[in-house]
Each structure stands twice: as C-alpha cells, then as structure tokens.
Amino acid sequence: MRTSYHNEDVIFLLKDITGLIIPKGTKEREKLIQSGKHYSEMLPIEYVPTQKYMDVYEELLKIYSKPVALAVGQLADKILKQRGKKCCFSFTCSCWNTYWNFN
C-alpha cells in the first residue's frame, strides 16, 4: 500500500512505548518544539475531562456531527469523481458508534 509513513515510523507506532517516552505538559512540549524537536517524538499528558467539558462536547457533537459527516461525504464524492474508484479513504471518528444515526 502506498503511504507517506516511513517503514521505521510505522514500526515505532506499533511498539509498546510504556516507560520509554514520558508524557509532557503543553508548555514543556511547546518549548521543545520551538527548539527543534518534532511533535511526533513526544506524548502529551492526558487529563480526564471534566463533566462540564463532556457536556459541552456532547452538545456540540449533536449539533455538528451531521453537517460534518455530510461535508466529508461530499468531499469523498468529489475525490471519487476526480480520481476514480481505485482511491483509498481512511477515516477515524471517535464518535462513530454513537452519533452516526441521522434519522
């Protein structure tokens, strides 16, 4: 399959890196990026979202999931018309199972 990833990068992505890369906060990562380190070499500290954050997320997901899905579909149609049916799409959506029912 044609990809923009180098073989050694894909292998890295599939490795268990527990304990090899210590997650860093936003300010520290930004400082390292400004000094030339690539963002893909670092992991952010993952915080548990607050209930207020999740409430806002759920509300905005209800409002925007359908228009975004329709826009993605329209774009996919344009790509298919331009490049033919032999092109490959990769799409990831964390809300796939819950919010893709547009009745």
Biopython code that builds the backbone (N, CA, C, O; Angstrom):
import numpy as np
from Bio.PDB.StructureBuilder import StructureBuilder

atoms = [
    (1, "MET", "N", (0.838, -1.182, 0.000)),
    (1, "MET", "CA", (0.000, 0.000, 0.000)),
    (1, "MET", "C", (0.882, 1.244, 0.000)),
    (1, "MET", "O", (1.902, 1.296, 0.688)),
    (2, "ARG", "N", (0.485, 2.224, -0.764)),
    (2, "ARG", "CA", (1.223, 3.476, -0.797)),
    (2, "ARG", "C", (0.906, 4.302, 0.442)),
    (2, "ARG", "O", (-0.259, 4.459, 0.807)),
    (3, "THR", "N", (1.929, 4.824, 1.083)),
    (3, "THR", "CA", (1.733, 5.606, 2.304)),
    (3, "THR", "C", (2.814, 6.670, 2.423)),
    (3, "THR", "O", (3.879, 6.550, 1.817)),
    (4, "SER", "N", (2.546, 7.698, 3.192)),
    (4, "SER", "CA", (3.545, 8.740, 3.421)),
    (4, "SER", "C", (4.435, 8.402, 4.616)),
    (4, "SER", "O", (5.427, 9.086, 4.866)),
    (5, "TYR", "N", (4.080, 7.342, 5.358)),
    (5, "TYR", "CA", (4.882, 6.933, 6.507)),
    (5, "TYR", "C", (6.094, 6.125, 6.064)),
    (5, "TYR", "O", (6.012, 5.331, 5.127)),
    (6, "HIS", "N", (7.214, 6.332, 6.740)),
    (6, "HIS", "CA", (8.400, 5.506, 6.524)),
    (6, "HIS", "C", (8.211, 4.213, 7.315)),
    (6, "HIS", "O", (7.580, 4.222, 8.372)),
    (7, "ASN", "N", (8.746, 3.113, 6.818)),
    (7, "ASN", "CA", (8.589, 1.818, 7.495)),
    (7, "ASN", "C", (9.002, 1.889, 8.957)),
    (7, "ASN", "O", (8.315, 1.337, 9.817)),
    (8, "GLU", "N", (10.115, 2.562, 9.257)),
    (8, "GLU", "CA", (10.576, 2.629, 10.639)),
    (8, "GLU", "C", (9.623, 3.438, 11.529)),
    (8, "GLU", "O", (9.552, 3.199, 12.734)),
    (9, "ASP", "N", (8.890, 4.396, 10.940)),
    (9, "ASP", "CA", (7.907, 5.151, 11.714)),
    (9, "ASP", "C", (6.706, 4.290, 12.065)),
    (9, "ASP", "O", (6.184, 4.370, 13.177)),
    (10, "VAL", "N", (6.268, 3.474, 11.128)),
    (10, "VAL", "CA", (5.117, 2.609, 11.369)),
    (10, "VAL", "C", (5.452, 1.584, 12.444)),
    (10, "VAL", "O", (4.624, 1.296, 13.307)),
    (11, "ILE", "N", (6.639, 1.043, 12.397)),
    (11, "ILE", "CA", (7.069, 0.098, 13.426)),
    (11, "ILE", "C", (7.062, 0.789, 14.785)),
    (11, "ILE", "O", (6.608, 0.210, 15.772)),
    (12, "PHE", "N", (7.558, 2.015, 14.843)),
    (12, "PHE", "CA", (7.557, 2.776, 16.090)),
    (12, "PHE", "C", (6.140, 2.945, 16.614)),
    (12, "PHE", "O", (5.902, 2.800, 17.813)),
    (13, "LEU", "N", (5.201, 3.250, 15.735)),
    (13, "LEU", "CA", (3.826, 3.475, 16.152)),
    (13, "LEU", "C", (3.179, 2.220, 16.724)),
    (13, "LEU", "O", (2.239, 2.313, 17.513)),
    (14, "LEU", "N", (3.670, 1.059, 16.336)),
    (14, "LEU", "CA", (3.093, -0.191, 16.803)),
    (14, "LEU", "C", (3.793, -0.754, 18.034)),
    (14, "LEU", "O", (3.329, -1.742, 18.603)),
    (15, "LYS", "N", (4.888, -0.152, 18.450)),
    (15, "LYS", "CA", (5.617, -0.630, 19.621)),
    (15, "LYS", "C", (4.937, -0.194, 20.913)),
    (15, "LYS", "O", (4.306, 0.861, 20.972)),
    (16, "ASP", "N", (5.075, -1.014, 21.937)),
    (16, "ASP", "CA", (4.643, -0.615, 23.274)),
    (16, "ASP", "C", (5.718, 0.328, 23.809)),
    (16, "ASP", "O", (6.847, -0.097, 24.055)),
    (17, "ILE", "N", (5.383, 1.578, 23.987)),
    (17, "ILE", "CA", (6.382, 2.568, 24.419)),
    (17, "ILE", "C", (6.215, 2.940, 25.893)),
    (17, "ILE", "O", (6.743, 3.956, 26.347)),
    (18, "THR", "N", (5.485, 2.120, 26.626)),
    (18, "THR", "CA", (5.295, 2.364, 28.050)),
    (18, "THR", "C", (6.654, 2.504, 28.733)),
    (18, "THR", "O", (7.489, 1.602, 28.659)),
    (19, "GLY", "N", (6.865, 3.623, 29.387)),
    (19, "GLY", "CA", (8.104, 3.864, 30.107)),
    (19, "GLY", "C", (9.247, 4.378, 29.247)),
    (19, "GLY", "O", (10.275, 4.793, 29.783)),
    (20, "LEU", "N", (9.094, 4.362, 27.921)),
    (20, "LEU", "CA", (10.164, 4.831, 27.031)),
    (20, "LEU", "C", (10.046, 6.322, 26.732)),
    (20, "LEU", "O", (11.052, 7.013, 26.573)),
    (21, "ILE", "N", (8.835, 6.802, 26.660)),
    (21, "ILE", "CA", (8.596, 8.221, 26.398)),
    (21, "ILE", "C", (7.700, 8.735, 27.513)),
    (21, "ILE", "O", (6.574, 8.267, 27.678)),
    (22, "ILE", "N", (8.195, 9.687, 28.267)),
    (22, "ILE", "CA", (7.432, 10.238, 29.388)),
    (22, "ILE", "C", (6.558, 11.380, 28.877)),
    (22, "ILE", "O", (7.076, 12.313, 28.263)),
    (23, "PRO", "N", (5.252, 11.330, 29.112)),
    (23, "PRO", "CA", (4.364, 12.410, 28.681)),
    (23, "PRO", "C", (4.786, 13.746, 29.289)),
    (23, "PRO", "O", (5.249, 13.811, 30.428)),
    (24, "LYS", "N", (4.616, 14.807, 28.506)),
    (24, "LYS", "CA", (4.999, 16.158, 28.939)),
    (24, "LYS", "C", (3.808, 17.095, 28.820)),
    (24, "LYS", "O", (2.904, 16.877, 28.013)),
    (25, "GLY", "N", (3.822, 18.137, 29.635)),
    (25, "GLY", "CA", (2.780, 19.157, 29.592)),
    (25, "GLY", "C", (2.919, 20.033, 28.360)),
    (25, "GLY", "O", (3.941, 20.007, 27.673)),
    (26, "THR", "N", (1.881, 20.808, 28.091)),
    (26, "THR", "CA", (1.829, 21.646, 26.891)),
    (26, "THR", "C", (2.977, 22.636, 26.821)),
    (26, "THR", "O", (3.607, 22.779, 25.773)),
    (27, "LYS", "N", (3.257, 23.322, 27.922)),
    (27, "LYS", "CA", (4.329, 24.337, 27.909)),
    (27, "LYS", "C", (5.683, 23.705, 27.625)),
    (27, "LYS", "O", (6.475, 24.245, 26.853)),
    (28, "GLU", "N", (5.948, 22.570, 28.244)),
    (28, "GLU", "CA", (7.233, 21.902, 28.036)),
    (28, "GLU", "C", (7.360, 21.401, 26.596)),
    (28, "GLU", "O", (8.423, 21.533, 25.988)),
    (29, "ARG", "N", (6.282, 20.827, 26.045)),
    (29, "ARG", "CA", (6.319, 20.344, 24.660)),
    (29, "ARG", "C", (6.502, 21.502, 23.694)),
    (29, "ARG", "O", (7.265, 21.395, 22.735)),
    (30, "GLU", "N", (5.807, 22.610, 23.939)),
    (30, "GLU", "CA", (5.941, 23.782, 23.068)),
    (30, "GLU", "C", (7.374, 24.309, 23.073)),
    (30, "GLU", "O", (7.911, 24.676, 22.028)),
    (31, "LYS", "N", (7.979, 24.344, 24.240)),
    (31, "LYS", "CA", (9.369, 24.796, 24.367)),
    (31, "LYS", "C", (10.295, 23.886, 23.549)),
    (31, "LYS", "O", (11.184, 24.369, 22.849)),
    (32, "LEU", "N", (10.084, 22.581, 23.640)),
    (32, "LEU", "CA", (10.910, 21.621, 22.900)),
    (32, "LEU", "C", (10.679, 21.736, 21.392)),
    (32, "LEU", "O", (11.623, 21.626, 20.611)),
    (33, "ILE", "N", (9.433, 21.957, 20.984)),
    (33, "ILE", "CA", (9.133, 22.138, 19.561)),
    (33, "ILE", "C", (9.834, 23.390, 19.040)),
    (33, "ILE", "O", (10.403, 23.375, 17.948)),
    (34, "GLN", "N", (9.796, 24.470, 19.815)),
    (34, "GLN", "CA", (10.462, 25.715, 19.407)),
    (34, "GLN", "C", (11.967, 25.537, 19.289)),
    (34, "GLN", "O", (12.622, 26.248, 18.527)),
    (35, "SER", "N", (12.520, 24.584, 20.046)),
    (35, "SER", "CA", (13.966, 24.354, 19.975)),
    (35, "SER", "C", (14.336, 23.311, 18.912)),
    (35, "SER", "O", (15.506, 22.953, 18.778)),
    (36, "GLY", "N", (13.332, 22.817, 18.148)),
    (36, "GLY", "CA", (13.632, 21.941, 17.035)),
    (36, "GLY", "C", (13.184, 20.498, 17.157)),
    (36, "GLY", "O", (13.299, 19.749, 16.187)),
    (37, "LYS", "N", (12.677, 20.075, 18.310)),
    (37, "LYS", "CA", (12.208, 18.693, 18.458)),
    (37, "LYS", "C", (10.859, 18.557, 17.750)),
    (37, "LYS", "O", (10.027, 19.463, 17.817)),
    (38, "HIS", "N", (10.644, 17.436, 17.078)),
    (38, "HIS", "CA", (9.400, 17.230, 16.350)),
    (38, "HIS", "C", (8.291, 16.788, 17.308)),
    (38, "HIS", "O", (8.526, 15.993, 18.219)),
    (39, "TYR", "N", (7.091, 17.310, 17.093)),
    (39, "TYR", "CA", (5.977, 16.998, 17.998)),
    (39, "TYR", "C", (5.661, 15.514, 18.067)),
    (39, "TYR", "O", (5.151, 15.039, 19.081)),
    (40, "SER", "N", (5.956, 14.772, 17.003)),
    (40, "SER", "CA", (5.632, 13.338, 16.992)),
    (40, "SER", "C", (6.550, 12.527, 17.900)),
    (40, "SER", "O", (6.299, 11.347, 18.143)),
    (41, "GLU", "N", (7.602, 13.149, 18.396)),
    (41, "GLU", "CA", (8.526, 12.457, 19.303)),
    (41, "GLU", "C", (8.117, 12.600, 20.766)),
    (41, "GLU", "O", (8.825, 12.141, 21.662)),
    (42, "MET", "N", (6.975, 13.235, 21.003)),
    (42, "MET", "CA", (6.536, 13.487, 22.372)),
    (42, "MET", "C", (5.091, 13.049, 22.560)),
    (42, "MET", "O", (4.325, 12.963, 21.601)),
    (43, "LEU", "N", (4.736, 12.779, 23.789)),
    (43, "LEU", "CA", (3.358, 12.473, 24.145)),
    (43, "LEU", "C", (2.838, 13.537, 25.093)),
    (43, "LEU", "O", (3.556, 13.971, 25.994)),
    (44, "PRO", "N", (1.581, 13.965, 24.897)),
    (44, "PRO", "CA", (1.004, 14.922, 25.846)),
    (44, "PRO", "C", (0.522, 14.198, 27.099)),
    (44, "PRO", "O", (0.209, 13.008, 27.066)),
    (45, "ILE", "N", (0.471, 14.932, 28.188)),
    (45, "ILE", "CA", (-0.164, 14.391, 29.394)),
    (45, "ILE", "C", (-1.656, 14.359, 29.094)),
    (45, "ILE", "O", (-2.227, 15.362, 28.666)),
    (46, "GLU", "N", (-2.281, 13.226, 29.315)),
    (46, "GLU", "CA", (-3.715, 13.099, 29.057)),
    (46, "GLU", "C", (-4.480, 13.286, 30.354)),
    (46, "GLU", "O", (-4.302, 12.543, 31.319)),
    (47, "TYR", "N", (-5.326, 14.289, 30.352)),
    (47, "TYR", "CA", (-6.128, 14.598, 31.523)),
    (47, "TYR", "C", (-7.533, 14.034, 31.343)),
    (47, "TYR", "O", (-8.025, 13.933, 30.219)),
    (48, "VAL", "N", (-8.169, 13.672, 32.430)),
    (48, "VAL", "CA", (-9.562, 13.236, 32.373)),
    (48, "VAL", "C", (-10.413, 14.496, 32.250)),
    (48, "VAL", "O", (-10.311, 15.397, 33.083)),
    (49, "PRO", "N", (-11.256, 14.564, 31.212)),
    (49, "PRO", "CA", (-12.070, 15.774, 31.035)),
    (49, "PRO", "C", (-13.089, 15.937, 32.157)),
    (49, "PRO", "O", (-13.579, 14.957, 32.716)),
    (50, "THR", "N", (-13.393, 17.173, 32.471)),
    (50, "THR", "CA", (-14.396, 17.463, 33.492)),
    (50, "THR", "C", (-15.786, 17.155, 32.949)),
    (50, "THR", "O", (-15.960, 17.006, 31.740)),
    (51, "GLN", "N", (-16.759, 17.061, 33.820)),
    (51, "GLN", "CA", (-18.134, 16.811, 33.381)),
    (51, "GLN", "C", (-18.640, 17.965, 32.521)),
    (51, "GLN", "O", (-19.359, 17.745, 31.547)),
    (52, "LYS", "N", (-18.267, 19.198, 32.879)),
    (52, "LYS", "CA", (-18.687, 20.369, 32.087)),
    (52, "LYS", "C", (-18.131, 20.260, 30.662)),
    (52, "LYS", "O", (-18.847, 20.517, 29.694)),
    (53, "TYR", "N", (-16.864, 19.882, 30.536)),
    (53, "TYR", "CA", (-16.246, 19.710, 29.229)),
    (53, "TYR", "C", (-17.017, 18.654, 28.429)),
    (53, "TYR", "O", (-17.328, 18.866, 27.256)),
    (54, "MET", "N", (-17.323, 17.522, 29.061)),
    (54, "MET", "CA", (-18.035, 16.447, 28.375)),
    (54, "MET", "C", (-19.446, 16.869, 27.976)),
    (54, "MET", "O", (-19.932, 16.474, 26.916)),
    (55, "ASP", "N", (-20.101, 17.661, 28.806)),
    (55, "ASP", "CA", (-21.441, 18.154, 28.467)),
    (55, "ASP", "C", (-21.394, 19.043, 27.225)),
    (55, "ASP", "O", (-22.222, 18.910, 26.324)),
    (56, "VAL", "N", (-20.424, 19.946, 27.187)),
    (56, "VAL", "CA", (-20.256, 20.827, 26.020)),
    (56, "VAL", "C", (-19.914, 19.987, 24.782)),
    (56, "VAL", "O", (-20.466, 20.209, 23.704)),
    (57, "TYR", "N", (-19.011, 19.032, 24.941)),
    (57, "TYR", "CA", (-18.618, 18.150, 23.835)),
    (57, "TYR", "C", (-19.835, 17.417, 23.274)),
    (57, "TYR", "O", (-20.045, 17.397, 22.061)),
    (58, "GLU", "N", (-20.630, 16.819, 24.148)),
    (58, "GLU", "CA", (-21.813, 16.067, 23.717)),
    (58, "GLU", "C", (-22.807, 16.975, 22.993)),
    (58, "GLU", "O", (-23.377, 16.585, 21.974)),
    (59, "GLU", "N", (-23.013, 18.171, 23.511)),
    (59, "GLU", "CA", (-23.950, 19.107, 22.894)),
    (59, "GLU", "C", (-23.469, 19.527, 21.504)),
    (59, "GLU", "O", (-24.251, 19.538, 20.554)),
    (60, "LEU", "N", (-22.195, 19.869, 21.386)),
    (60, "LEU", "CA", (-21.666, 20.280, 20.086)),
    (60, "LEU", "C", (-21.615, 19.115, 19.105)),
    (60, "LEU", "O", (-21.776, 19.307, 17.900)),
    (61, "LEU", "N", (-21.394, 17.924, 19.613)),
    (61, "LEU", "CA", (-21.411, 16.740, 18.763)),
    (61, "LEU", "C", (-22.799, 16.539, 18.161)),
    (61, "LEU", "O", (-22.926, 16.200, 16.985)),
    (62, "LYS", "N", (-23.834, 16.749, 18.965)),
    (62, "LYS", "CA", (-25.208, 16.634, 18.466)),
    (62, "LYS", "C", (-25.487, 17.670, 17.368)),
    (62, "LYS", "O", (-26.171, 17.379, 16.387)),
    (63, "ILE", "N", (-24.955, 18.865, 17.548)),
    (63, "ILE", "CA", (-25.201, 19.955, 16.603)),
    (63, "ILE", "C", (-24.410, 19.768, 15.303)),
    (63, "ILE", "O", (-24.952, 19.958, 14.215)),
    (64, "TYR", "N", (-23.145, 19.400, 15.413)),
    (64, "TYR", "CA", (-22.251, 19.444, 14.249)),
    (64, "TYR", "C", (-21.915, 18.100, 13.611)),
    (64, "TYR", "O", (-21.324, 18.087, 12.531)),
    (65, "SER", "N", (-22.261, 16.970, 14.222)),
    (65, "SER", "CA", (-21.852, 15.689, 13.642)),
    (65, "SER", "C", (-22.487, 15.465, 12.267)),
    (65, "SER", "O", (-21.809, 14.992, 11.354)),
    (66, "LYS", "N", (-23.751, 15.788, 12.103)),
    (66, "LYS", "CA", (-24.403, 15.576, 10.809)),
    (66, "LYS", "C", (-23.824, 16.484, 9.723)),
    (66, "LYS", "O", (-23.476, 15.982, 8.654)),
    (67, "PRO", "N", (-23.703, 17.808, 9.947)),
    (67, "PRO", "CA", (-23.142, 18.637, 8.883)),
    (67, "PRO", "C", (-21.693, 18.265, 8.524)),
    (67, "PRO", "O", (-21.301, 18.338, 7.359)),
    (68, "VAL", "N", (-20.908, 17.869, 9.523)),
    (68, "VAL", "CA", (-19.528, 17.463, 9.232)),
    (68, "VAL", "C", (-19.529, 16.171, 8.417)),
    (68, "VAL", "O", (-18.776, 16.045, 7.452)),
    (69, "ALA", "N", (-20.368, 15.218, 8.802)),
    (69, "ALA", "CA", (-20.450, 13.953, 8.069)),
    (69, "ALA", "C", (-20.890, 14.197, 6.630)),
    (69, "ALA", "O", (-20.351, 13.589, 5.705)),
    (70, "LEU", "N", (-21.853, 15.072, 6.438)),
    (70, "LEU", "CA", (-22.305, 15.380, 5.075)),
    (70, "LEU", "C", (-21.198, 16.041, 4.260)),
    (70, "LEU", "O", (-21.024, 15.729, 3.082)),
    (71, "ALA", "N", (-20.457, 16.944, 4.874)),
    (71, "ALA", "CA", (-19.345, 17.603, 4.177)),
    (71, "ALA", "C", (-18.267, 16.591, 3.800)),
    (71, "ALA", "O", (-17.716, 16.654, 2.701)),
    (72, "VAL", "N", (-17.962, 15.663, 4.699)),
    (72, "VAL", "CA", (-16.973, 14.618, 4.408)),
    (72, "VAL", "C", (-17.472, 13.750, 3.254)),
    (72, "VAL", "O", (-16.695, 13.390, 2.370)),
    (73, "GLY", "N", (-18.749, 13.418, 3.257)),
    (73, "GLY", "CA", (-19.329, 12.631, 2.169)),
    (73, "GLY", "C", (-19.252, 13.348, 0.842)),
    (73, "GLY", "O", (-18.927, 12.735, -0.175)),
    (74, "GLN", "N", (-19.548, 14.652, 0.833)),
    (74, "GLN", "CA", (-19.462, 15.437, -0.398)),
    (74, "GLN", "C", (-18.028, 15.493, -0.914)),
    (74, "GLN", "O", (-17.785, 15.382, -2.115)),
    (75, "LEU", "N", (-17.086, 15.664, 0.004)),
    (75, "LEU", "CA", (-15.682, 15.675, -0.383)),
    (75, "LEU", "C", (-15.268, 14.322, -0.953)),
    (75, "LEU", "O", (-14.563, 14.257, -1.960)),
    (76, "ALA", "N", (-15.707, 13.247, -0.311)),
    (76, "ALA", "CA", (-15.393, 11.901, -0.809)),
    (76, "ALA", "C", (-15.958, 11.708, -2.214)),
    (76, "ALA", "O", (-15.289, 11.141, -3.077)),
    (77, "ASP", "N", (-17.182, 12.174, -2.448)),
    (77, "ASP", "CA", (-17.776, 12.076, -3.788)),
    (77, "ASP", "C", (-16.941, 12.819, -4.821)),
    (77, "ASP", "O", (-16.715, 12.314, -5.920)),
    (78, "LYS", "N", (-16.485, 14.013, -4.472)),
    (78, "LYS", "CA", (-15.657, 14.791, -5.402)),
    (78, "LYS", "C", (-14.345, 14.071, -5.704)),
    (78, "LYS", "O", (-13.897, 14.039, -6.851)),
    (79, "ILE", "N", (-13.730, 13.492, -4.668)),
    (79, "ILE", "CA", (-12.474, 12.760, -4.858)),
    (79, "ILE", "C", (-12.708, 11.551, -5.764)),
    (79, "ILE", "O", (-11.914, 11.282, -6.665)),
    (80, "LEU", "N", (-13.796, 10.828, -5.522)),
    (80, "LEU", "CA", (-14.108, 9.664, -6.353)),
    (80, "LEU", "C", (-14.335, 10.053, -7.811)),
    (80, "LEU", "O", (-13.887, 9.355, -8.721)),
    (81, "LYS", "N", (-15.030, 11.164, -8.031)),
    (81, "LYS", "CA", (-15.271, 11.633, -9.403)),
    (81, "LYS", "C", (-13.965, 12.016, -10.087)),
    (81, "LYS", "O", (-13.777, 11.766, -11.277)),
    (82, "GLN", "N", (-13.064, 12.627, -9.317)),
    (82, "GLN", "CA", (-11.802, 13.095, -9.879)),
    (82, "GLN", "C", (-10.782, 11.977, -10.040)),
    (82, "GLN", "O", (-10.068, 11.939, -11.043)),
    (83, "ARG", "N", (-10.697, 11.063, -9.070)),
    (83, "ARG", "CA", (-9.640, 10.051, -9.077)),
    (83, "ARG", "C", (-10.122, 8.635, -9.400)),
    (83, "ARG", "O", (-9.308, 7.741, -9.632)),
    (84, "GLY", "N", (-11.396, 8.436, -9.415)),
    (84, "GLY", "CA", (-11.920, 7.107, -9.711)),
    (84, "GLY", "C", (-12.056, 6.262, -8.454)),
    (84, "GLY", "O", (-11.682, 6.676, -7.357)),
    (85, "LYS", "N", (-12.604, 5.067, -8.647)),
    (85, "LYS", "CA", (-12.928, 4.213, -7.500)),
    (85, "LYS", "C", (-11.750, 3.429, -6.960)),
    (85, "LYS", "O", (-11.917, 2.640, -6.030)),
    (86, "LYS", "N", (-10.572, 3.623, -7.512)),
    (86, "LYS", "CA", (-9.415, 2.880, -7.012)),
    (86, "LYS", "C", (-8.684, 3.625, -5.897)),
    (86, "LYS", "O", (-7.674, 3.135, -5.392)),
    (87, "CYS", "N", (-9.174, 4.788, -5.508)),
    (87, "CYS", "CA", (-8.520, 5.509, -4.414)),
    (87, "CYS", "C", (-8.983, 4.929, -3.080)),
    (87, "CYS", "O", (-10.015, 4.262, -3.006)),
    (88, "CYS", "N", (-8.221, 5.186, -2.047)),
    (88, "CYS", "CA", (-8.484, 4.594, -0.735)),
    (88, "CYS", "C", (-8.743, 5.704, 0.276)),
    (88, "CYS", "O", (-8.019, 6.699, 0.306)),
    (89, "PHE", "N", (-9.777, 5.537, 1.108)),
    (89, "PHE", "CA", (-10.090, 6.513, 2.149)),
    (89, "PHE", "C", (-9.763, 5.932, 3.512)),
    (89, "PHE", "O", (-9.981, 4.749, 3.775)),
    (90, "SER", "N", (-9.239, 6.782, 4.361)),
    (90, "SER", "CA", (-9.018, 6.395, 5.751)),
    (90, "SER", "C", (-9.702, 7.441, 6.603)),
    (90, "SER", "O", (-9.388, 8.627, 6.497)),
    (91, "PHE", "N", (-10.635, 7.022, 7.449)),
    (91, "PHE", "CA", (-11.405, 7.967, 8.247)),
    (91, "PHE", "C", (-11.539, 7.438, 9.664)),
    (91, "PHE", "O", (-11.950, 6.296, 9.871)),
    (92, "THR", "N", (-11.197, 8.259, 10.629)),
    (92, "THR", "CA", (-11.311, 7.871, 12.023)),
    (92, "THR", "C", (-12.220, 8.860, 12.727)),
    (92, "THR", "O", (-12.076, 10.073, 12.576)),
    (93, "CYS", "N", (-13.152, 8.332, 13.493)),
    (93, "CYS", "CA", (-14.057, 9.189, 14.250)),
    (93, "CYS", "C", (-14.353, 8.534, 15.585)),
    (93, "CYS", "O", (-14.875, 7.420, 15.639)),
    (94, "SER", "N", (-14.019, 9.226, 16.659)),
    (94, "SER", "CA", (-14.236, 8.650, 17.990)),
    (94, "SER", "C", (-15.715, 8.513, 18.321)),
    (94, "SER", "O", (-16.077, 7.775, 19.237)),
    (95, "CYS", "N", (-16.566, 9.207, 17.593)),
    (95, "CYS", "CA", (-17.997, 9.173, 17.894)),
    (95, "CYS", "C", (-18.743, 8.251, 16.942)),
    (95, "CYS", "O", (-19.974, 8.267, 16.927)),
    (96, "TRP", "N", (-18.047, 7.454, 16.152)),
    (96, "TRP", "CA", (-18.646, 6.639, 15.097)),
    (96, "TRP", "C", (-19.858, 5.843, 15.564)),
    (96, "TRP", "O", (-20.929, 5.955, 14.968)),
    (97, "ASN", "N", (-19.713, 5.050, 16.608)),
    (97, "ASN", "CA", (-20.776, 4.138, 17.022)),
    (97, "ASN", "C", (-21.987, 4.860, 17.600)),
    (97, "ASN", "O", (-23.113, 4.379, 17.472)),
    (98, "THR", "N", (-21.773, 5.982, 18.220)),
    (98, "THR", "CA", (-22.858, 6.642, 18.935)),
    (98, "THR", "C", (-23.627, 7.646, 18.088)),
    (98, "THR", "O", (-24.848, 7.739, 18.211)),
    (99, "TYR", "N", (-22.949, 8.392, 17.238)),
    (99, "TYR", "CA", (-23.580, 9.560, 16.638)),
    (99, "TYR", "C", (-23.771, 9.513, 15.126)),
    (99, "TYR", "O", (-24.067, 10.547, 14.527)),
    (100, "TRP", "N", (-23.617, 8.379, 14.497)),
    (100, "TRP", "CA", (-23.771, 8.340, 13.053)),
    (100, "TRP", "C", (-25.144, 7.837, 12.634)),
    (100, "TRP", "O", (-25.285, 7.215, 11.581)),
    (101, "ASN", "N", (-26.145, 8.099, 13.446)),
    (101, "ASN", "CA", (-27.520, 7.778, 13.101)),
    (101, "ASN", "C", (-28.231, 9.095, 12.852)),
    (101, "ASN", "O", (-28.511, 9.835, 13.795)),
    (102, "PHE", "N", (-28.531, 9.402, 11.583)),
    (102, "PHE", "CA", (-29.046, 10.726, 11.241)),
    (102, "PHE", "C", (-30.542, 10.740, 10.958)),
    (102, "PHE", "O", (-31.000, 11.520, 10.123)),
    (103, "ASN", "N", (-31.288, 9.920, 11.616)),
    (103, "ASN", "CA", (-32.742, 9.886, 11.378)),
    (103, "ASN", "C", (-33.428, 11.122, 11.910)),
    (103, "ASN", "O", (-34.647, 11.251, 11.791)),
]
sb = StructureBuilder()
sb.init_structure("model")
sb.init_model(0)
sb.init_chain("A")
sb.init_seg("    ")
for serial, (resi, resn, name, xyz) in enumerate(atoms, 1):
    if name == "N":
        sb.init_residue(resn, " ", resi, " ")
    sb.init_atom(name, np.array(xyz, "f"), 0.0, 1.0, " ", f" {name:<3s}", serial, name[0])
structure = sb.get_structure()
